[in-house]
Amino acid sequence: MTSPVPTIVLNSGKSIPQLGFGVFLVDPADTQRVVEDALEVGYRHIDTATGYNNEAEVGAALRASGIPREEIFVTTKLRNDHHKARDVEGAFARSLDALGLDYLDLYLIHWPMPANDFYVDTWRTFETFAADGRAASIGVSNFLIPHLQRLLAETDIVPAVNQVELHPIFQQRELRAFQAEHGIQTEAWGPLGQGKYDLFGMQAIQDAAAAHGVQPAQVVLRWHLQTGNIVIPKSNRRERMAQNFDLFGFELSADEMAAIDALDENRRVGGNPADIN
């Protein structure tokens, strides 16, 4: 069956499903079951990280699913202490081993950690993974514009993706515009605000949900898709996974999109990448 999820062509020439499934804060003991459920619901883009401590369980779910490898897009991320320790090559190999994969679809630097000033050298090692095919695409996470500018000036491969905090009160407009100019796709983590403010109580979102007969979370995720973001919601509950996947039977109007756009306060609810080192 053809997936309803649109794909976006990255600057590497590879395609990424615009809607994925994240496993941040999913307990390793639950991860295999959760990912198997997500794959059964229809997700074909799974986002993990070494720092989540559940790569092996994600890999077990991929194998148990019986879905051909080429049909699943897998992302993982380099843990901060591994590029501090100059262990990028070893960390990458351990992630492949834990996941039980021969290659990654996307490998990301998890945080730039600017005070340590390792991310440019780390990126040069990432370029070797892209060159030999062990990573089909390479990218970054939580990078600010100055960090991206350094990579563009000092290295050869433009990141395919920057995965960043992005939700209706923190829409990252300046960053998104910069990335669009340079062919870097924007991927949203915490797309529903991580429950740290009353997102679903906001009038613009409630009105759109009522108009379309859907849940507020579906409205927000649909807003991400129509904005052009790659988005990776998470849930431990199969019912919620299915709801979050059910985004293709309605479309927000221009007025509804504008009303959600107007919620932007440029306010983070997560950590500032300039301060995490």
Rosetta blueprint (number, residue, H / E / L):
1 M L
2 T L
3 S L
4 P L
5 V L
6 P L
7 T E
8 I E
9 V E
10 L L
11 N L
12 S L
13 G L
14 K L
15 S E
16 I E
17 P E
18 Q L
19 L E
20 G L
21 F E
22 G E
23 V L
24 F L
25 L L
26 V L
27 D L
28 P H
29 A H
30 D H
31 T H
32 Q H
33 R H
34 V H
35 V H
36 E H
37 D H
38 A H
39 L H
40 E H
41 V H
42 G L
43 Y L
44 R L
45 H E
46 I E
47 D E
48 T L
49 A L
50 T H
51 G H
52 Y H
53 N L
54 N L
55 E H
56 A H
57 E H
58 V H
59 G H
60 A H
61 A H
62 L H
63 R H
64 A H
65 S H
66 G L
67 I L
68 P L
69 R H
70 E H
71 E H
72 I L
73 F E
74 V E
75 T E
76 T E
77 K E
78 L E
79 R L
80 N H
81 D H
82 H H
83 H H
84 K H
85 A L
86 R L
87 D L
88 V H
89 E H
90 G H
91 A H
92 F H
93 A H
94 R H
95 S H
96 L H
97 D H
98 A H
99 L H
100 G L
101 L L
102 D L
103 Y L
104 L E
105 D E
106 L E
107 Y E
108 L E
109 I E
110 H L
111 W L
112 P L
113 M L
114 P L
115 A L
116 N L
117 D L
118 F L
119 Y H
120 V H
121 D H
122 T H
123 W H
124 R H
125 T H
126 F H
127 E H
128 T H
129 F H
130 A H
131 A H
132 D L
133 G L
134 R L
135 A E
136 A E
137 S E
138 I E
139 G E
140 V E
141 S E
142 N L
143 F L
144 L L
145 I H
146 P H
147 H H
148 L H
149 Q H
150 R H
151 L H
152 L H
153 A H
154 E H
155 T L
156 D L
157 I L
158 V L
159 P L
160 A L
161 V E
162 N E
163 Q E
164 V E
165 E E
166 L L
167 H E
168 P L
169 I L
170 F E
171 Q L
172 Q L
173 R H
174 E H
175 L H
176 R H
177 A H
178 F H
179 Q H
180 A H
181 E H
182 H H
183 G L
184 I L
185 Q E
186 T E
187 E E
188 A E
189 W E
190 G L
191 P L
192 L L
193 G H
194 Q H
195 G H
196 K L
197 Y L
198 D L
199 L H
200 F H
201 G H
202 M L
203 Q H
204 A H
205 I H
206 Q H
207 D H
208 A H
209 A H
210 A H
211 A H
212 H H
213 G L
214 V L
215 Q L
216 P H
217 A H
218 Q H
219 V H
220 V H
221 L H
222 R H
223 W H
224 H H
225 L H
226 Q H
227 T H
228 G L
229 N L
230 I E
231 V E
232 I L
233 P L
234 K L
235 S L
236 N L
237 R L
238 R H
239 E H
240 R H
241 M H
242 A H
243 Q H
244 N H
245 F H
246 D L
247 L L
248 F L
249 G L
250 F L
251 E L
252 L L
253 S L
254 A H
255 D H
256 E H
257 M H
258 A H
259 A H
260 I H
261 D H
262 A L
263 L L
264 D L
265 E L
266 N L
267 R L
268 R L
269 V L
270 G L
271 G L
272 N L
273 P L
274 A L
275 D L
276 I L
277 N L
